[in-house]
Amino acid sequence: MLAQQKQDIAALFQAALAPIVAGTELTPNIVLERPRDPSHGDIACNVAMQLAKPLKTNPRELATRLVAAVLADPAAAGLVESAEVAGPGFINLRVAAGAKQSVVRSILEQGEAFGRGNGGAGHHAIIEFVSANPTGPLHVGHGRQAALGDALSSLFESQGHQVTREFYYNDAGVQIATLANSVQARARGFKPGDAEWPESAYNGDYIAEIAADFLAGKTVSASDGEPATASGDVDDIESIRRFAVAYLRNEQDQDLQAFGVKFDNYYLESSLYADGKVGAAVQALVDAGVTYEQDGALWLKTTDYGDDKDRVMRKSDGTFTYFVPDVAYHIQKFKRGFDQAINIQGSDHHGTIARVRAGLQAVDIGIPKGYPDYVLHKMVTVMKDGEEVKISKRAGSYVTVRDLIEWSGGGDITRGRDAVRFFLISRKADTEFVFDVDVALATNDENPVYYVQYAHARICSALANWGGDVATLANVDLSPLTTPHEAGLLAKLAAYPEMLQRAQAELGPHQVAFYLRELAGELHSYYFAHKWLLDDDEPLKLARLALATAIRQVLRNGLALIGVSAPDKM
């Protein structure tokens, strides 16, 4: 049922209740739900049971009065087919067939806009995802973040939110120093296994590639950064550091481009130190009286804000612990005007949530509790040729996003990107996921993205075989759509906008993938059960083609939201 139809039915109940509650202080809350058993009707309402006691009346008698009033209301004509009282006072309604069929016309009229809402108008959300250290190529975990973050951003935009996609670069600290030392060792001719090779160094082949380009004096730059030209001097560790970071940021840019993910902004951790924002955040916490000195370290009283123990902010050697710049960074998010901040991160970040939120509350500048929101994802296991793949030849210790795209596409980047994107959001983020490359390459119903895309292509083929003007289908008579298959498809289409609202509110883009698979399944079943291109029943043929066209539009809309293509042929 479409949202407007639900609102209209709620209004019918409000009108029926108005004379009953007149003179009381009761303000009825009309809740409409879908019955668990479809045979009971399309909509169930328990308002009579809620109001019976305060009105000192029998709930079934009250329900009977409401049913009579609803059915007598002229506004119910064409919307409500029947209403009846069940059990102790439930009211079950059946929606008129024409009202159910009208979803097809709504979809064909609205096209790409169907399912979009404006509930988020005026809200500004920042969604941070990937945020990989620039110390190597993006791995599969980063890929899951990219798929989740981009799909969630699109979901928020679909509901009227203004969204900023942000990538936070951890370009400061021990890992960057390790990267520079690794490249320096390679530039000096050492390799993993040599006695001179640093124990903590990165061992992937990409380190050798960076070293070779550094010695050649090449210039590299990231999409938002200044070019870095290598000095070629193996003793110039600062030049090595700048070049290596720029080199890997550029490579990550290429990985993201292959994945079809774009960011609105890149934020450097190093800028928080250079601009004094980390120091300012620490001073604000000291001034707020929520810190103390102990054993030469500065501690934050995070237990005052629900943490299980207080946390060290500044260690005895004068360096800050890793959550401190996170606090400074999120203070800046709030000051930049984002009323909602969402972080897509690995489940290993769970321990930082309480301390970051504690720090944000402690500065006492109006940041709401629970800021930021987190979507934590679990690991991805990659299977190929029936075996787990643990390493990439080039990366040395993990499977890269580029590997996964290339393997899953069989040489076709678009196909690989579609498979990886769909697969990586097809489960709840907090569940572990096995990515089977063999399934991604399959051209049958075992491959979920193929299954959904083929539903779209199947409709395109039927319309091409028909050969008529698709635009004319928006005005056809839909009353012939009466089979159980058609009733199920109409209900499924009508549920799409509400599904998007729920997925956005619950930060669950996996719900889009679930919905698309279910809709595709119902379409395939319908295709085999009923002829569309009938020779002897023109009105039924046109009605079925209109329904199929509406399904195609919703499949296309849903796939676009998660960054997956909708091919016309397969």
Secondary structure, DSSP 8 states (H G I E B T S, - for coil): --HHHHHHHHHHHHHHHHHHHTTS-------EE--SSGGG-SEEE-HHHHHHHHHTS-HHHHHHHHHHHHHHSGGGTTTEEEEEEETTTEEEEEE-HHHHHHHHHHHHHHGGGTT---TTTT-EEEEE-----TTS--BHHHHHHHHHHHHHHHHHHHTT-EEEEEEEE--SSHHHHHHHHHHHHHHTT--TTSTTS-TT---SHHHHHHHHHHHTT-EE--TTS--EE----TT-HHHHHHHHHHHHHHHHHHHHHHHT---SEEEEHHHHHHTTHHHHHHHHHHHTT-EEEETTEEEE-GGGGT-SS-EEEE-TTS-B-THHHHHHHHHHHHHTT-SEEEEEEEGGGTTHHHHHHHHHHHT-SS--TT-SEEEEE--EEEEETTEEE---TTTSSS-BHHHHHHHHHTT-HHHHHHHHHHHHHSS-TTS-EEEEHHHHH--STTSHHHHHHHHHHHHHHHHHHH-S-GGGGGGS--TT--SHHHHHHHHHHHTHHHHHHHHHHTT-THHHHHHHHHHHHHHHHHHHHS-SS-SS-HHHHHHHHHHHHHHHHHHHHHHHHTT----S--
